[in-house]
Amino acid sequence: MSEVNSSAGASDVLVSFRGVQKSYDGEVLIVKDLNLDIRKGEFLTLLGPSGSGKTTSLMMLAGFETPTAGEILLAGRSINNVPPHKRDIGMVFQNYALFPHMTVAENLAFPLSVRGLSKTDVSERVKRVLDMVQLGKFAARYPAQLSGGQQQRVALARALVFEPQLVLMDEPLGALDKQLREHMQMEIKHLHQRLGVTVVYVTHDQGEALTMSDRVAVFHQGEIQQIAPPRTLYEEPRNTFVANFIGENNRLSGRLITQDGDRCVVGLERGEKIQALAVNVGKPGSPVTLSIRPERVFLNGHSEQCSNRFSGRVAEFIYLGDHVRVRLEVCGKSDFFVKQPIAELDPALAVGDVVPLGWQVEHARALDPLLVD
Protein backbone atom coordinates (compact mmCIF):
# COMPACT_ATOMS: atom_id res chain seq x y z
CA MET A 1 0.00 0.00 0.00
CA SER A 2 1.43 3.37 -0.95
CA GLU A 3 1.50 5.94 1.80
CA VAL A 4 2.38 9.47 0.82
CA ASN A 5 1.70 12.24 3.26
CA SER A 6 0.71 15.03 0.96
CA SER A 7 0.01 17.57 3.71
CA ALA A 8 3.73 18.25 4.10
CA GLY A 9 4.93 20.93 1.72
CA ALA A 10 8.02 20.10 -0.34
CA SER A 11 10.15 22.54 1.67
CA ASP A 12 9.18 20.80 4.95
CA VAL A 13 10.26 17.37 3.76
CA LEU A 14 13.72 16.14 4.73
CA VAL A 15 13.49 12.50 3.62
CA SER A 16 11.43 10.95 0.82
CA PHE A 17 11.07 7.26 0.10
CA ARG A 18 9.70 6.89 -3.44
CA GLY A 19 8.50 3.46 -4.56
CA VAL A 20 11.22 1.81 -2.47
CA GLN A 21 11.43 -1.98 -2.49
CA LYS A 22 13.87 -4.39 -0.92
CA SER A 23 14.40 -8.05 -1.60
CA TYR A 24 17.34 -10.20 -0.47
CA ASP A 25 16.63 -13.19 -2.69
CA GLY A 26 15.02 -11.58 -5.74
CA GLU A 27 11.65 -13.14 -4.85
CA VAL A 28 10.33 -12.12 -1.44
CA LEU A 29 9.92 -8.37 -0.91
CA ILE A 30 10.83 -7.39 2.66
CA VAL A 31 9.77 -3.82 1.84
CA LYS A 32 7.05 -3.73 -0.83
CA ASP A 33 6.35 -0.23 -2.12
CA LEU A 34 7.39 2.37 0.39
CA ASN A 35 6.29 5.94 -0.27
CA LEU A 36 6.94 8.07 2.77
CA ASP A 37 7.76 11.71 3.47
CA ILE A 38 9.57 12.52 6.72
CA ARG A 39 9.29 16.14 7.77
CA LYS A 40 12.12 18.33 9.03
CA GLY A 41 12.29 18.31 12.81
CA GLU A 42 9.75 15.56 13.36
CA PHE A 43 10.11 12.49 15.55
CA LEU A 44 8.84 9.65 13.38
CA THR A 45 8.70 6.10 14.70
CA LEU A 46 8.63 3.01 12.50
CA LEU A 47 6.69 0.45 14.51
CA GLY A 48 5.91 -3.17 13.73
CA PRO A 49 6.57 -6.81 14.59
CA SER A 50 9.80 -8.60 13.68
CA GLY A 51 10.17 -9.04 9.92
CA SER A 52 7.71 -6.25 9.05
CA GLY A 53 10.32 -4.20 7.13
CA LYS A 54 10.85 -1.35 9.62
CA THR A 55 14.55 -2.00 10.33
CA THR A 56 15.30 -2.72 6.66
CA SER A 57 13.76 0.66 5.77
CA LEU A 58 15.94 2.36 8.39
CA MET A 59 19.07 0.57 7.16
CA MET A 60 18.38 1.67 3.56
CA LEU A 61 18.09 5.26 4.81
CA ALA A 62 21.38 4.86 6.72
CA GLY A 63 23.11 3.42 3.64
CA PHE A 64 23.86 -0.01 5.11
CA GLU A 65 21.36 -1.61 2.71
CA THR A 66 20.67 -0.72 -0.94
CA PRO A 67 17.10 -0.51 -2.29
CA THR A 68 16.21 -3.13 -4.91
CA ALA A 69 13.96 -0.54 -6.57
CA GLY A 70 12.87 3.05 -6.00
CA GLU A 71 14.70 6.07 -4.67
CA ILE A 72 15.51 7.66 -1.32
CA LEU A 73 15.92 11.45 -1.25
CA LEU A 74 17.60 13.38 1.56
CA ALA A 75 17.09 17.15 1.47
CA GLY A 76 15.92 16.82 -2.13
CA ARG A 77 18.80 14.78 -3.56
CA SER A 78 19.00 11.07 -4.23
CA ILE A 79 21.25 9.23 -1.76
CA ASN A 80 20.92 5.73 -3.27
CA ASN A 81 24.62 5.78 -4.23
CA VAL A 82 25.97 7.92 -1.39
CA PRO A 83 28.06 5.92 1.14
CA PRO A 84 26.86 5.96 4.78
CA HIS A 85 29.62 8.25 6.12
CA LYS A 86 28.77 10.93 3.56
CA ARG A 87 25.05 11.09 4.36
CA ASP A 88 25.27 13.44 7.38
CA ILE A 89 23.23 11.01 9.47
CA GLY A 90 23.76 10.10 13.14
CA MET A 91 23.06 6.50 14.22
CA VAL A 92 22.19 4.97 17.59
CA PHE A 93 22.02 1.17 17.88
CA GLN A 94 20.69 -1.13 20.61
CA ASN A 95 24.17 -2.48 21.36
CA TYR A 96 25.71 1.04 21.67
CA ALA A 97 28.56 0.18 19.22
CA LEU A 98 31.07 2.23 21.24
CA PHE A 99 34.82 1.72 20.78
CA PRO A 100 35.90 -0.16 23.95
CA HIS A 101 39.55 0.98 23.74
CA MET A 102 38.62 4.68 23.64
CA THR A 103 37.49 6.88 26.51
CA VAL A 104 34.07 8.52 26.40
CA ALA A 105 35.64 11.78 25.16
CA GLU A 106 37.64 9.93 22.46
CA ASN A 107 34.50 8.06 21.33
CA LEU A 108 32.76 11.39 20.86
CA ALA A 109 35.75 13.08 19.25
CA PHE A 110 36.08 10.32 16.62
CA PRO A 111 33.24 11.41 14.26
CA LEU A 112 34.55 15.00 14.50
CA SER A 113 38.22 14.19 13.77
CA VAL A 114 37.28 12.14 10.70
CA ARG A 115 35.40 15.22 9.49
CA GLY A 116 38.59 17.26 9.90
CA LEU A 117 37.56 19.63 12.72
CA SER A 118 40.31 21.42 14.64
CA LYS A 119 41.34 20.16 18.10
CA THR A 120 39.78 23.22 19.78
CA ASP A 121 36.46 22.74 17.98
CA VAL A 122 36.49 19.05 18.80
CA SER A 123 37.04 19.54 22.54
CA GLU A 124 34.42 22.32 22.71
CA ARG A 125 31.78 20.21 20.99
CA VAL A 126 32.59 17.10 23.02
CA LYS A 127 32.25 19.07 26.26
CA ARG A 128 28.97 20.66 25.14
CA VAL A 129 27.36 17.38 24.09
CA LEU A 130 28.55 15.54 27.23
CA ASP A 131 26.94 18.23 29.40
CA MET A 132 23.79 17.92 27.32
CA VAL A 133 23.45 14.20 28.20
CA GLN A 134 24.60 14.89 31.80
CA LEU A 135 27.86 12.95 31.52
CA GLY A 136 30.38 15.82 31.88
CA LYS A 137 32.22 14.04 34.69
CA PHE A 138 32.66 10.80 32.73
CA ALA A 139 34.83 12.07 29.84
CA ALA A 140 37.93 10.06 30.90
CA ARG A 141 36.11 6.76 31.56
CA TYR A 142 36.02 3.78 29.24
CA PRO A 143 32.70 2.24 28.09
CA ALA A 144 33.22 -0.86 30.28
CA GLN A 145 33.28 1.43 33.34
CA LEU A 146 29.79 2.76 32.60
CA SER A 147 26.32 1.36 33.26
CA GLY A 148 24.05 0.40 30.35
CA GLY A 149 22.10 3.65 30.66
CA GLN A 150 25.31 5.73 30.66
CA GLN A 151 26.66 3.85 27.62
CA GLN A 152 23.40 4.54 25.79
CA ARG A 153 23.75 8.24 26.66
CA VAL A 154 27.27 8.24 25.19
CA ALA A 155 25.97 6.55 22.03
CA LEU A 156 23.27 9.24 21.82
CA ALA A 157 25.84 12.00 22.34
CA ARG A 158 28.06 10.53 19.63
CA ALA A 159 25.15 10.57 17.17
CA LEU A 160 24.49 14.25 17.96
CA VAL A 161 28.03 15.60 18.31
CA PHE A 162 28.62 16.39 14.62
CA GLU A 163 25.20 18.11 14.43
CA PRO A 164 23.67 15.91 11.73
CA GLN A 165 20.39 16.91 10.10
CA LEU A 166 18.99 13.43 10.75
CA VAL A 167 19.41 10.91 13.59
CA LEU A 168 18.38 7.27 13.16
CA MET A 169 17.75 5.07 16.20
CA ASP A 170 17.34 1.30 15.94
CA GLU A 171 15.73 -0.17 19.09
CA PRO A 172 18.13 1.98 21.16
CA LEU A 173 16.53 1.20 24.53
CA GLY A 174 15.95 -2.53 24.00
CA ALA A 175 18.69 -3.63 26.39
CA LEU A 176 17.64 -1.42 29.32
CA ASP A 177 15.38 -2.35 32.23
CA LYS A 178 11.83 -0.97 32.34
CA GLN A 179 12.41 1.97 34.67
CA LEU A 180 15.59 3.17 32.97
CA ARG A 181 13.98 2.63 29.58
CA GLU A 182 11.05 4.89 30.50
CA HIS A 183 13.45 7.51 31.87
CA MET A 184 15.53 7.44 28.67
CA GLN A 185 12.39 7.71 26.53
CA MET A 186 11.66 11.07 28.14
CA GLU A 187 15.30 12.17 27.91
CA ILE A 188 15.43 11.44 24.17
CA LYS A 189 12.07 13.14 23.65
CA HIS A 190 13.21 16.27 25.51
CA LEU A 191 16.55 16.34 23.68
CA HIS A 192 14.67 16.14 20.40
CA GLN A 193 12.40 19.03 21.41
CA ARG A 194 15.42 21.11 22.43
CA LEU A 195 17.58 20.43 19.37
CA GLY A 196 14.89 20.28 16.69
CA VAL A 197 16.81 17.54 14.86
CA THR A 198 14.83 15.05 12.74
CA VAL A 199 14.62 11.62 14.37
CA VAL A 200 13.60 8.33 12.76
CA TYR A 201 13.18 5.73 15.48
CA VAL A 202 12.57 1.98 15.11
CA THR A 203 10.86 -0.08 17.82
CA HIS A 204 8.46 -3.00 18.22
CA ASP A 205 7.31 -1.54 21.56
CA GLN A 206 3.99 0.22 20.97
CA GLY A 207 4.06 2.04 24.33
CA GLU A 208 7.42 3.56 23.44
CA ALA A 209 6.13 4.65 20.03
CA LEU A 210 3.02 6.29 21.52
CA THR A 211 5.04 8.07 24.24
CA MET A 212 7.80 9.56 22.11
CA SER A 213 6.60 10.23 18.57
CA ASP A 214 5.05 13.05 16.61
CA ARG A 215 3.89 10.42 14.09
CA VAL A 216 4.02 6.64 14.01
CA ALA A 217 4.18 4.48 10.86
CA VAL A 218 2.85 0.98 11.55
CA PHE A 219 4.56 -1.65 9.39
CA HIS A 220 3.24 -5.12 8.59
CA GLN A 221 4.50 -7.51 5.90
CA GLY A 222 6.64 -4.85 4.23
CA GLU A 223 3.93 -2.20 3.99
CA ILE A 224 2.82 0.80 6.02
CA GLN A 225 -0.66 0.02 7.31
CA GLN A 226 -1.27 3.47 8.78
CA ILE A 227 0.76 6.57 9.57
CA ALA A 228 -0.64 9.09 12.04
CA PRO A 229 -0.03 10.91 15.34
CA PRO A 230 -0.13 8.49 18.32
CA ARG A 231 -3.58 9.48 19.54
CA THR A 232 -5.17 9.07 16.08
CA LEU A 233 -3.51 5.70 15.66
CA TYR A 234 -4.87 4.47 18.99
CA GLU A 235 -8.36 6.00 18.79
CA GLU A 236 -8.91 5.64 15.04
CA PRO A 237 -7.17 2.51 13.72
CA ARG A 238 -7.81 2.03 10.00
CA ASN A 239 -7.73 -1.74 9.98
CA THR A 240 -7.74 -4.79 12.25
CA PHE A 241 -3.96 -5.19 12.23
CA VAL A 242 -3.40 -1.65 13.57
CA ALA A 243 -6.23 -1.98 16.12
CA ASN A 244 -4.67 -5.19 17.47
CA PHE A 245 -1.06 -4.06 17.36
CA ILE A 246 -1.58 -0.72 19.11
CA GLY A 247 -2.88 -1.10 22.64
CA GLU A 248 -5.37 -3.61 23.95
CA ASN A 249 -8.45 -4.40 21.96
CA ASN A 250 -11.60 -6.52 22.26
CA ARG A 251 -12.42 -8.23 18.97
CA LEU A 252 -15.85 -9.52 18.06
CA SER A 253 -16.42 -11.33 14.75
CA GLY A 254 -19.65 -10.91 12.85
CA ARG A 255 -21.24 -10.00 9.53
CA LEU A 256 -22.34 -6.66 8.19
CA ILE A 257 -26.14 -6.38 8.21
CA THR A 258 -26.70 -2.79 7.08
CA GLN A 259 -24.67 0.35 6.50
CA ASP A 260 -25.96 3.92 6.57
CA GLY A 261 -23.21 6.47 5.89
CA ASP A 262 -20.50 6.07 8.51
CA ARG A 263 -22.70 3.93 10.78
CA CYS A 264 -23.49 0.26 10.45
CA VAL A 265 -25.12 -2.68 12.20
CA VAL A 266 -23.15 -5.90 12.66
CA GLY A 267 -24.70 -9.25 13.57
CA LEU A 268 -22.67 -11.60 15.78
CA GLU A 269 -22.68 -15.40 15.46
CA ARG A 270 -25.23 -15.86 18.26
CA GLY A 271 -27.58 -13.20 16.88
CA GLU A 272 -26.62 -10.13 18.94
CA LYS A 273 -26.67 -6.89 16.93
CA ILE A 274 -24.07 -4.17 17.47
CA GLN A 275 -24.15 -0.61 16.15
CA ALA A 276 -20.71 0.58 15.11
CA LEU A 277 -18.70 3.03 13.01
CA ALA A 278 -18.20 1.63 9.50
CA VAL A 279 -14.47 2.16 9.04
CA ASN A 280 -13.29 -0.63 6.75
CA VAL A 281 -16.20 -2.85 5.69
CA GLY A 282 -17.39 -4.63 2.56
CA LYS A 283 -20.94 -5.25 1.33
CA PRO A 284 -23.82 -6.42 3.57
CA GLY A 285 -23.30 -10.09 4.43
CA SER A 286 -19.50 -9.80 4.40
CA PRO A 287 -17.44 -10.67 7.48
CA VAL A 288 -16.39 -7.89 9.89
CA THR A 289 -14.19 -7.59 12.96
CA LEU A 290 -15.42 -5.20 15.63
CA SER A 291 -12.79 -3.43 17.70
CA ILE A 292 -13.71 -2.08 21.16
CA ARG A 293 -11.07 -0.69 23.53
CA PRO A 294 -11.36 -2.07 27.12
CA GLU A 295 -11.36 1.41 28.70
CA ARG A 296 -14.40 2.42 26.57
CA VAL A 297 -16.70 -0.23 28.09
CA PHE A 298 -19.00 0.82 30.95
CA LEU A 299 -20.17 -1.54 33.69
CA ASN A 300 -23.41 -1.59 35.72
CA GLY A 301 -25.34 1.70 35.95
CA HIS A 302 -22.76 3.58 33.86
CA SER A 303 -23.87 1.54 30.85
CA GLU A 304 -27.49 2.76 30.88
CA GLN A 305 -26.91 5.51 28.29
CA CYS A 306 -25.04 3.21 25.87
CA SER A 307 -26.56 2.25 22.52
CA ASN A 308 -24.88 -1.19 22.68
CA ARG A 309 -25.91 -2.96 25.90
CA PHE A 310 -25.34 -6.57 26.88
CA SER A 311 -24.74 -8.62 29.98
CA GLY A 312 -21.47 -10.24 30.93
CA ARG A 313 -20.35 -12.77 33.52
CA VAL A 314 -17.27 -11.76 35.55
CA ALA A 315 -14.55 -14.41 35.08
CA GLU A 316 -11.39 -12.86 36.56
CA PHE A 317 -9.83 -9.73 38.08
CA ILE A 318 -6.29 -8.79 37.06
CA TYR A 319 -4.84 -6.20 39.42
CA LEU A 320 -2.38 -3.72 37.88
CA GLY A 321 -1.87 -1.11 40.60
CA ASP A 322 -3.61 1.96 39.24
CA HIS A 323 -6.28 -0.02 37.36
CA VAL A 324 -7.92 -3.42 37.20
CA ARG A 325 -8.57 -5.49 34.09
CA VAL A 326 -11.84 -7.38 34.48
CA ARG A 327 -12.18 -10.42 32.22
CA LEU A 328 -15.78 -11.19 31.34
CA GLU A 329 -17.74 -13.64 29.20
CA VAL A 330 -19.63 -11.43 26.76
CA CYS A 331 -21.53 -12.32 23.56
CA GLY A 332 -20.10 -15.85 23.60
CA LYS A 333 -16.52 -14.59 23.98
CA SER A 334 -14.67 -15.69 27.13
CA ASP A 335 -11.88 -13.09 27.02
CA PHE A 336 -13.69 -9.75 26.80
CA PHE A 337 -11.78 -7.21 28.90
CA VAL A 338 -12.93 -4.07 30.68
CA LYS A 339 -10.35 -1.68 32.11
CA GLN A 340 -11.42 0.13 35.28
CA PRO A 341 -9.46 2.71 37.28
CA ILE A 342 -9.17 1.49 40.90
CA ALA A 343 -11.24 4.46 42.12
CA GLU A 344 -14.16 3.50 39.84
CA LEU A 345 -14.25 -0.24 40.52
CA ASP A 346 -17.31 -1.46 42.44
CA PRO A 347 -15.77 -3.24 45.48
CA ALA A 348 -18.81 -5.55 45.68
CA LEU A 349 -18.17 -6.96 42.18
CA ALA A 350 -17.21 -10.64 42.39
CA VAL A 351 -16.27 -13.51 40.07
CA GLY A 352 -19.45 -15.17 38.78
CA ASP A 353 -21.56 -11.98 38.93
CA VAL A 354 -23.62 -11.22 35.84
CA VAL A 355 -23.56 -7.48 35.16
CA PRO A 356 -24.88 -5.12 32.51
CA LEU A 357 -22.23 -3.50 30.35
CA GLY A 358 -22.20 -1.31 27.27
CA TRP A 359 -20.34 0.99 24.92
CA GLN A 360 -21.20 3.83 22.57
CA VAL A 361 -21.49 3.49 18.78
CA GLU A 362 -18.39 5.67 18.18
CA HIS A 363 -16.25 3.34 20.31
CA ALA A 364 -17.06 0.24 18.24
CA ARG A 365 -15.11 0.24 14.96
CA ALA A 366 -16.19 -2.13 12.22
CA LEU A 367 -13.02 -3.26 10.42
CA ASP A 368 -11.77 -5.85 7.96
CA PRO A 369 -12.13 -9.51 9.04
CA LEU A 370 -9.24 -10.89 11.04
CA LEU A 371 -7.00 -13.05 8.85
CA VAL A 372 -4.88 -15.63 10.59
CA ASP A 373 -1.30 -15.39 9.26
C-alpha positions as CSV (number, residue, x, y, z in Angstrom):
1,M,0.0,0.0,0.0
2,S,1.4,3.4,-0.9
3,E,1.5,5.9,1.8
4,V,2.4,9.5,0.8
5,N,1.7,12.2,3.3
6,S,0.7,15.0,1.0
7,S,0.0,17.6,3.7
8,A,3.7,18.3,4.1
9,G,4.9,20.9,1.7
10,A,8.0,20.1,-0.3
11,S,10.2,22.5,1.7
12,D,9.2,20.8,5.0
13,V,10.3,17.4,3.8
14,L,13.7,16.1,4.7
15,V,13.5,12.5,3.6
16,S,11.4,10.9,0.8
17,F,11.1,7.3,0.1
18,R,9.7,6.9,-3.4
19,G,8.5,3.5,-4.6
20,V,11.2,1.8,-2.5
21,Q,11.4,-2.0,-2.5
22,K,13.9,-4.4,-0.9
23,S,14.4,-8.1,-1.6
24,Y,17.3,-10.2,-0.5
25,D,16.6,-13.2,-2.7
26,G,15.0,-11.6,-5.7
27,E,11.7,-13.1,-4.8
28,V,10.3,-12.1,-1.4
29,L,9.9,-8.4,-0.9
30,I,10.8,-7.4,2.7
31,V,9.8,-3.8,1.8
32,K,7.1,-3.7,-0.8
33,D,6.4,-0.2,-2.1
34,L,7.4,2.4,0.4
35,N,6.3,5.9,-0.3
36,L,6.9,8.1,2.8
37,D,7.8,11.7,3.5
38,I,9.6,12.5,6.7
39,R,9.3,16.1,7.8
40,K,12.1,18.3,9.0
41,G,12.3,18.3,12.8
42,E,9.7,15.6,13.4
43,F,10.1,12.5,15.5
44,L,8.8,9.6,13.4
45,T,8.7,6.1,14.7
46,L,8.6,3.0,12.5
47,L,6.7,0.4,14.5
48,G,5.9,-3.2,13.7
49,P,6.6,-6.8,14.6
50,S,9.8,-8.6,13.7
51,G,10.2,-9.0,9.9
52,S,7.7,-6.3,9.0
53,G,10.3,-4.2,7.1
54,K,10.8,-1.3,9.6
55,T,14.5,-2.0,10.3
56,T,15.3,-2.7,6.7
57,S,13.8,0.7,5.8
58,L,15.9,2.4,8.4
59,M,19.1,0.6,7.2
60,M,18.4,1.7,3.6
61,L,18.1,5.3,4.8
62,A,21.4,4.9,6.7
63,G,23.1,3.4,3.6
64,F,23.9,0.0,5.1
65,E,21.4,-1.6,2.7
66,T,20.7,-0.7,-0.9
67,P,17.1,-0.5,-2.3
68,T,16.2,-3.1,-4.9
69,A,14.0,-0.5,-6.6
70,G,12.9,3.0,-6.0
71,E,14.7,6.1,-4.7
72,I,15.5,7.7,-1.3
73,L,15.9,11.4,-1.2
74,L,17.6,13.4,1.6
75,A,17.1,17.2,1.5
76,G,15.9,16.8,-2.1
77,R,18.8,14.8,-3.6
78,S,19.0,11.1,-4.2
79,I,21.2,9.2,-1.8
80,N,20.9,5.7,-3.3
81,N,24.6,5.8,-4.2
82,V,26.0,7.9,-1.4
83,P,28.1,5.9,1.1
84,P,26.9,6.0,4.8
85,H,29.6,8.3,6.1
86,K,28.8,10.9,3.6
87,R,25.0,11.1,4.4
88,D,25.3,13.4,7.4
89,I,23.2,11.0,9.5
90,G,23.8,10.1,13.1
91,M,23.1,6.5,14.2
92,V,22.2,5.0,17.6
93,F,22.0,1.2,17.9
94,Q,20.7,-1.1,20.6
95,N,24.2,-2.5,21.4
96,Y,25.7,1.0,21.7
97,A,28.6,0.2,19.2
98,L,31.1,2.2,21.2
99,F,34.8,1.7,20.8
100,P,35.9,-0.2,23.9
101,H,39.6,1.0,23.7
102,M,38.6,4.7,23.6
103,T,37.5,6.9,26.5
104,V,34.1,8.5,26.4
105,A,35.6,11.8,25.2
106,E,37.6,9.9,22.5
107,N,34.5,8.1,21.3
108,L,32.8,11.4,20.9
109,A,35.8,13.1,19.2
110,F,36.1,10.3,16.6
111,P,33.2,11.4,14.3
112,L,34.5,15.0,14.5
113,S,38.2,14.2,13.8
114,V,37.3,12.1,10.7
115,R,35.4,15.2,9.5
116,G,38.6,17.3,9.9
117,L,37.6,19.6,12.7
118,S,40.3,21.4,14.6
119,K,41.3,20.2,18.1
120,T,39.8,23.2,19.8
121,D,36.5,22.7,18.0
122,V,36.5,19.1,18.8
123,S,37.0,19.5,22.5
124,E,34.4,22.3,22.7
125,R,31.8,20.2,21.0
126,V,32.6,17.1,23.0
127,K,32.3,19.1,26.3
128,R,29.0,20.7,25.1
129,V,27.4,17.4,24.1
130,L,28.5,15.5,27.2
131,D,26.9,18.2,29.4
132,M,23.8,17.9,27.3
133,V,23.5,14.2,28.2
134,Q,24.6,14.9,31.8
135,L,27.9,13.0,31.5
136,G,30.4,15.8,31.9
137,K,32.2,14.0,34.7
138,F,32.7,10.8,32.7
139,A,34.8,12.1,29.8
140,A,37.9,10.1,30.9
141,R,36.1,6.8,31.6
142,Y,36.0,3.8,29.2
143,P,32.7,2.2,28.1
144,A,33.2,-0.9,30.3
145,Q,33.3,1.4,33.3
146,L,29.8,2.8,32.6
147,S,26.3,1.4,33.3
148,G,24.0,0.4,30.3
149,G,22.1,3.6,30.7
150,Q,25.3,5.7,30.7
151,Q,26.7,3.9,27.6
152,Q,23.4,4.5,25.8
153,R,23.7,8.2,26.7
154,V,27.3,8.2,25.2
155,A,26.0,6.6,22.0
156,L,23.3,9.2,21.8
157,A,25.8,12.0,22.3
158,R,28.1,10.5,19.6
159,A,25.1,10.6,17.2
160,L,24.5,14.2,18.0
161,V,28.0,15.6,18.3
162,F,28.6,16.4,14.6
163,E,25.2,18.1,14.4
164,P,23.7,15.9,11.7
165,Q,20.4,16.9,10.1
166,L,19.0,13.4,10.7
167,V,19.4,10.9,13.6
168,L,18.4,7.3,13.2
169,M,17.8,5.1,16.2
170,D,17.3,1.3,15.9
171,E,15.7,-0.2,19.1
172,P,18.1,2.0,21.2
173,L,16.5,1.2,24.5
174,G,15.9,-2.5,24.0
175,A,18.7,-3.6,26.4
176,L,17.6,-1.4,29.3
177,D,15.4,-2.4,32.2
178,K,11.8,-1.0,32.3
179,Q,12.4,2.0,34.7
180,L,15.6,3.2,33.0
181,R,14.0,2.6,29.6
182,E,11.1,4.9,30.5
183,H,13.4,7.5,31.9
184,M,15.5,7.4,28.7
185,Q,12.4,7.7,26.5
186,M,11.7,11.1,28.1
187,E,15.3,12.2,27.9
188,I,15.4,11.4,24.2
189,K,12.1,13.1,23.6
190,H,13.2,16.3,25.5
191,L,16.5,16.3,23.7
192,H,14.7,16.1,20.4
193,Q,12.4,19.0,21.4
194,R,15.4,21.1,22.4
195,L,17.6,20.4,19.4
196,G,14.9,20.3,16.7
197,V,16.8,17.5,14.9
198,T,14.8,15.1,12.7
199,V,14.6,11.6,14.4
200,V,13.6,8.3,12.8
201,Y,13.2,5.7,15.5
202,V,12.6,2.0,15.1
203,T,10.9,-0.1,17.8
204,H,8.5,-3.0,18.2
205,D,7.3,-1.5,21.6
206,Q,4.0,0.2,21.0
207,G,4.1,2.0,24.3
208,E,7.4,3.6,23.4
209,A,6.1,4.6,20.0
210,L,3.0,6.3,21.5
211,T,5.0,8.1,24.2
212,M,7.8,9.6,22.1
213,S,6.6,10.2,18.6
214,D,5.0,13.1,16.6
215,R,3.9,10.4,14.1
216,V,4.0,6.6,14.0
217,A,4.2,4.5,10.9
218,V,2.8,1.0,11.6
219,F,4.6,-1.7,9.4
220,H,3.2,-5.1,8.6
221,Q,4.5,-7.5,5.9
222,G,6.6,-4.9,4.2
223,E,3.9,-2.2,4.0
224,I,2.8,0.8,6.0
225,Q,-0.7,0.0,7.3
226,Q,-1.3,3.5,8.8
227,I,0.8,6.6,9.6
228,A,-0.6,9.1,12.0
229,P,0.0,10.9,15.3
230,P,-0.1,8.5,18.3
231,R,-3.6,9.5,19.5
232,T,-5.2,9.1,16.1
233,L,-3.5,5.7,15.7
234,Y,-4.9,4.5,19.0
235,E,-8.4,6.0,18.8
236,E,-8.9,5.6,15.0
237,P,-7.2,2.5,13.7
238,R,-7.8,2.0,10.0
239,N,-7.7,-1.7,10.0
240,T,-7.7,-4.8,12.2
241,F,-4.0,-5.2,12.2
242,V,-3.4,-1.6,13.6
243,A,-6.2,-2.0,16.1
244,N,-4.7,-5.2,17.5
245,F,-1.1,-4.1,17.4
246,I,-1.6,-0.7,19.1
247,G,-2.9,-1.1,22.6
248,E,-5.4,-3.6,23.9
249,N,-8.5,-4.4,22.0
250,N,-11.6,-6.5,22.3
251,R,-12.4,-8.2,19.0
252,L,-15.8,-9.5,18.1
253,S,-16.4,-11.3,14.8
254,G,-19.7,-10.9,12.9
255,R,-21.2,-10.0,9.5
256,L,-22.3,-6.7,8.2
257,I,-26.1,-6.4,8.2
258,T,-26.7,-2.8,7.1
259,Q,-24.7,0.4,6.5
260,D,-26.0,3.9,6.6
261,G,-23.2,6.5,5.9
262,D,-20.5,6.1,8.5
263,R,-22.7,3.9,10.8
264,C,-23.5,0.3,10.5
265,V,-25.1,-2.7,12.2
266,V,-23.1,-5.9,12.7
267,G,-24.7,-9.3,13.6
268,L,-22.7,-11.6,15.8
269,E,-22.7,-15.4,15.5
270,R,-25.2,-15.9,18.3
271,G,-27.6,-13.2,16.9
272,E,-26.6,-10.1,18.9
273,K,-26.7,-6.9,16.9
274,I,-24.1,-4.2,17.5
275,Q,-24.2,-0.6,16.2
276,A,-20.7,0.6,15.1
277,L,-18.7,3.0,13.0
278,A,-18.2,1.6,9.5
279,V,-14.5,2.2,9.0
280,N,-13.3,-0.6,6.8
281,V,-16.2,-2.9,5.7
282,G,-17.4,-4.6,2.6
283,K,-20.9,-5.2,1.3
284,P,-23.8,-6.4,3.6
285,G,-23.3,-10.1,4.4
286,S,-19.5,-9.8,4.4
287,P,-17.4,-10.7,7.5
288,V,-16.4,-7.9,9.9
289,T,-14.2,-7.6,13.0
290,L,-15.4,-5.2,15.6
291,S,-12.8,-3.4,17.7
292,I,-13.7,-2.1,21.2
293,R,-11.1,-0.7,23.5
294,P,-11.4,-2.1,27.1
295,E,-11.4,1.4,28.7
296,R,-14.4,2.4,26.6
297,V,-16.7,-0.2,28.1
298,F,-19.0,0.8,30.9
299,L,-20.2,-1.5,33.7
300,N,-23.4,-1.6,35.7
301,G,-25.3,1.7,35.9
302,H,-22.8,3.6,33.9
303,S,-23.9,1.5,30.8
304,E,-27.5,2.8,30.9
305,Q,-26.9,5.5,28.3
306,C,-25.0,3.2,25.9
307,S,-26.6,2.3,22.5
308,N,-24.9,-1.2,22.7
309,R,-25.9,-3.0,25.9
310,F,-25.3,-6.6,26.9
311,S,-24.7,-8.6,30.0
312,G,-21.5,-10.2,30.9
313,R,-20.3,-12.8,33.5
314,V,-17.3,-11.8,35.5
315,A,-14.5,-14.4,35.1
316,E,-11.4,-12.9,36.6
317,F,-9.8,-9.7,38.1
318,I,-6.3,-8.8,37.1
319,Y,-4.8,-6.2,39.4
320,L,-2.4,-3.7,37.9
321,G,-1.9,-1.1,40.6
322,D,-3.6,2.0,39.2
323,H,-6.3,0.0,37.4
324,V,-7.9,-3.4,37.2
325,R,-8.6,-5.5,34.1
326,V,-11.8,-7.4,34.5
327,R,-12.2,-10.4,32.2
328,L,-15.8,-11.2,31.3
329,E,-17.7,-13.6,29.2
330,V,-19.6,-11.4,26.8
331,C,-21.5,-12.3,23.6
332,G,-20.1,-15.8,23.6
333,K,-16.5,-14.6,24.0
334,S,-14.7,-15.7,27.1
335,D,-11.9,-13.1,27.0
336,F,-13.7,-9.7,26.8
337,F,-11.8,-7.2,28.9
338,V,-12.9,-4.1,30.7
339,K,-10.4,-1.7,32.1
340,Q,-11.4,0.1,35.3
341,P,-9.5,2.7,37.3
342,I,-9.2,1.5,40.9
343,A,-11.2,4.5,42.1
344,E,-14.2,3.5,39.8
345,L,-14.3,-0.2,40.5
346,D,-17.3,-1.5,42.4
347,P,-15.8,-3.2,45.5
348,A,-18.8,-5.5,45.7
349,L,-18.2,-7.0,42.2
350,A,-17.2,-10.6,42.4
351,V,-16.3,-13.5,40.1
352,G,-19.4,-15.2,38.8
353,D,-21.6,-12.0,38.9
354,V,-23.6,-11.2,35.8
355,V,-23.6,-7.5,35.2
356,P,-24.9,-5.1,32.5
357,L,-22.2,-3.5,30.3
358,G,-22.2,-1.3,27.3
359,W,-20.3,1.0,24.9
360,Q,-21.2,3.8,22.6
361,V,-21.5,3.5,18.8
362,E,-18.4,5.7,18.2
363,H,-16.3,3.3,20.3
364,A,-17.1,0.2,18.2
365,R,-15.1,0.2,15.0
366,A,-16.2,-2.1,12.2
367,L,-13.0,-3.3,10.4
368,D,-11.8,-5.9,8.0
369,P,-12.1,-9.5,9.0
370,L,-9.2,-10.9,11.0
371,L,-7.0,-13.0,8.9
372,V,-4.9,-15.6,10.6
373,D,-1.3,-15.4,9.3
